[in-house]
Amino acid sequence: HGMMVPLRPIIAGRLFGIGNLGSIWGAIDGAVVATGVVGPIYMGWTFDTFGTYVPSFYILAAILSTAIPTVSVAFKRGNNSKPSIEKGDPTVNV
């Protein structure tokens, strides 16, 4: 995972602010857990049913093709203000 795991709450804080970070982080982490549970089961079912993973990869490609533009729009609309200790910005190292 490299730096992705420790950066997720920092990115969420920058995009949505820290006012509701607990709720937002709960939704993000819930989605990660749900895909971690459902993904392998779906991939296994696809292989057992069709004898190949190809249909699953098409579905995953379709999901990613909608997720990538959504994330880029979120970054453009995110909180682009400078980090501030007074604001409690999680990206500031003290």
Rosetta constraint file for C-alpha pairs under 8 A:
AtomPair CA 1 CA 5 HARMONIC 6.33 0.50
AtomPair CA 3 CA 7 HARMONIC 6.02 0.50
AtomPair CA 4 CA 8 HARMONIC 6.17 0.50
AtomPair CA 6 CA 10 HARMONIC 7.55 0.50
AtomPair CA 7 CA 11 HARMONIC 6.04 0.50
AtomPair CA 8 CA 12 HARMONIC 6.12 0.50
AtomPair CA 9 CA 13 HARMONIC 6.01 0.50
AtomPair CA 9 CA 25 HARMONIC 6.76 0.50
AtomPair CA 10 CA 14 HARMONIC 6.23 0.50
AtomPair CA 10 CA 90 HARMONIC 6.06 0.50
AtomPair CA 10 CA 91 HARMONIC 6.05 0.50
AtomPair CA 11 CA 15 HARMONIC 6.11 0.50
AtomPair CA 12 CA 16 HARMONIC 5.89 0.50
AtomPair CA 12 CA 17 HARMONIC 7.40 0.50
AtomPair CA 12 CA 21 HARMONIC 7.27 0.50
AtomPair CA 12 CA 24 HARMONIC 7.53 0.50
AtomPair CA 12 CA 25 HARMONIC 7.17 0.50
AtomPair CA 13 CA 17 HARMONIC 4.74 0.50
AtomPair CA 13 CA 18 HARMONIC 5.15 0.50
AtomPair CA 13 CA 21 HARMONIC 6.20 0.50
AtomPair CA 13 CA 89 HARMONIC 7.47 0.50
AtomPair CA 13 CA 90 HARMONIC 6.63 0.50
AtomPair CA 14 CA 18 HARMONIC 7.71 0.50
AtomPair CA 14 CA 78 HARMONIC 6.81 0.50
AtomPair CA 14 CA 79 HARMONIC 5.56 0.50
AtomPair CA 14 CA 80 HARMONIC 7.33 0.50
AtomPair CA 14 CA 89 HARMONIC 7.72 0.50
AtomPair CA 14 CA 90 HARMONIC 7.88 0.50
AtomPair CA 14 CA 91 HARMONIC 7.81 0.50
AtomPair CA 15 CA 74 HARMONIC 7.19 0.50
AtomPair CA 15 CA 75 HARMONIC 6.53 0.50
AtomPair CA 15 CA 77 HARMONIC 7.68 0.50
AtomPair CA 15 CA 78 HARMONIC 4.13 0.50
AtomPair CA 15 CA 79 HARMONIC 4.98 0.50
AtomPair CA 15 CA 80 HARMONIC 7.71 0.50
AtomPair CA 16 CA 20 HARMONIC 7.68 0.50
AtomPair CA 16 CA 21 HARMONIC 7.33 0.50
AtomPair CA 16 CA 24 HARMONIC 7.99 0.50
AtomPair CA 16 CA 78 HARMONIC 6.30 0.50
AtomPair CA 16 CA 79 HARMONIC 6.33 0.50
AtomPair CA 17 CA 21 HARMONIC 6.74 0.50
AtomPair CA 17 CA 79 HARMONIC 6.56 0.50
AtomPair CA 17 CA 89 HARMONIC 7.95 0.50
AtomPair CA 18 CA 88 HARMONIC 7.48 0.50
AtomPair CA 18 CA 89 HARMONIC 7.11 0.50
AtomPair CA 18 CA 90 HARMONIC 7.68 0.50
AtomPair CA 20 CA 24 HARMONIC 6.20 0.50
AtomPair CA 21 CA 25 HARMONIC 5.68 0.50
AtomPair CA 22 CA 26 HARMONIC 6.04 0.50
AtomPair CA 23 CA 27 HARMONIC 6.37 0.50
AtomPair CA 24 CA 28 HARMONIC 6.24 0.50
AtomPair CA 25 CA 29 HARMONIC 5.90 0.50
AtomPair CA 26 CA 30 HARMONIC 5.84 0.50
AtomPair CA 27 CA 31 HARMONIC 6.18 0.50
AtomPair CA 28 CA 32 HARMONIC 6.34 0.50
AtomPair CA 29 CA 33 HARMONIC 6.18 0.50
AtomPair CA 30 CA 34 HARMONIC 6.05 0.50
AtomPair CA 31 CA 35 HARMONIC 6.14 0.50
AtomPair CA 32 CA 36 HARMONIC 6.11 0.50
AtomPair CA 33 CA 37 HARMONIC 6.26 0.50
AtomPair CA 34 CA 38 HARMONIC 6.00 0.50
AtomPair CA 35 CA 39 HARMONIC 5.27 0.50
AtomPair CA 36 CA 40 HARMONIC 7.02 0.50
AtomPair CA 37 CA 41 HARMONIC 7.00 0.50
AtomPair CA 38 CA 42 HARMONIC 6.01 0.50
AtomPair CA 39 CA 43 HARMONIC 6.11 0.50
AtomPair CA 40 CA 44 HARMONIC 6.03 0.50
AtomPair CA 41 CA 45 HARMONIC 6.11 0.50
AtomPair CA 42 CA 46 HARMONIC 6.08 0.50
AtomPair CA 42 CA 56 HARMONIC 7.77 0.50
AtomPair CA 43 CA 47 HARMONIC 6.27 0.50
AtomPair CA 43 CA 53 HARMONIC 6.74 0.50
AtomPair CA 43 CA 56 HARMONIC 6.20 0.50
AtomPair CA 44 CA 48 HARMONIC 6.11 0.50
AtomPair CA 45 CA 49 HARMONIC 5.95 0.50
AtomPair CA 46 CA 50 HARMONIC 5.81 0.50
AtomPair CA 46 CA 51 HARMONIC 7.32 0.50
AtomPair CA 46 CA 52 HARMONIC 6.97 0.50
AtomPair CA 46 CA 53 HARMONIC 6.24 0.50
AtomPair CA 46 CA 55 HARMONIC 7.10 0.50
AtomPair CA 46 CA 56 HARMONIC 6.49 0.50
AtomPair CA 47 CA 51 HARMONIC 4.66 0.50
AtomPair CA 47 CA 52 HARMONIC 4.77 0.50
AtomPair CA 47 CA 53 HARMONIC 5.33 0.50
AtomPair CA 48 CA 52 HARMONIC 7.75 0.50
AtomPair CA 53 CA 57 HARMONIC 6.44 0.50
AtomPair CA 54 CA 58 HARMONIC 6.39 0.50
AtomPair CA 55 CA 59 HARMONIC 6.38 0.50
AtomPair CA 56 CA 60 HARMONIC 6.11 0.50
AtomPair CA 57 CA 61 HARMONIC 5.96 0.50
AtomPair CA 58 CA 62 HARMONIC 6.22 0.50
AtomPair CA 59 CA 63 HARMONIC 6.27 0.50
AtomPair CA 60 CA 64 HARMONIC 6.11 0.50
AtomPair CA 61 CA 65 HARMONIC 5.98 0.50
AtomPair CA 62 CA 66 HARMONIC 6.58 0.50
AtomPair CA 63 CA 67 HARMONIC 6.12 0.50
AtomPair CA 64 CA 68 HARMONIC 5.91 0.50
AtomPair CA 65 CA 69 HARMONIC 7.22 0.50
AtomPair CA 66 CA 70 HARMONIC 6.44 0.50
AtomPair CA 67 CA 71 HARMONIC 6.12 0.50
AtomPair CA 68 CA 72 HARMONIC 6.28 0.50
AtomPair CA 69 CA 73 HARMONIC 6.18 0.50
AtomPair CA 70 CA 74 HARMONIC 6.26 0.50
AtomPair CA 71 CA 75 HARMONIC 6.24 0.50
AtomPair CA 72 CA 76 HARMONIC 6.34 0.50
AtomPair CA 73 CA 77 HARMONIC 6.26 0.50
AtomPair CA 74 CA 78 HARMONIC 5.77 0.50
AtomPair CA 83 CA 87 HARMONIC 7.71 0.50
AtomPair CA 83 CA 89 HARMONIC 5.66 0.50
AtomPair CA 83 CA 91 HARMONIC 6.84 0.50
AtomPair CA 83 CA 92 HARMONIC 6.42 0.50
AtomPair CA 84 CA 88 HARMONIC 6.50 0.50
AtomPair CA 84 CA 89 HARMONIC 5.65 0.50
AtomPair CA 84 CA 92 HARMONIC 7.05 0.50
AtomPair CA 85 CA 89 HARMONIC 5.87 0.50
AtomPair CA 85 CA 92 HARMONIC 6.57 0.50
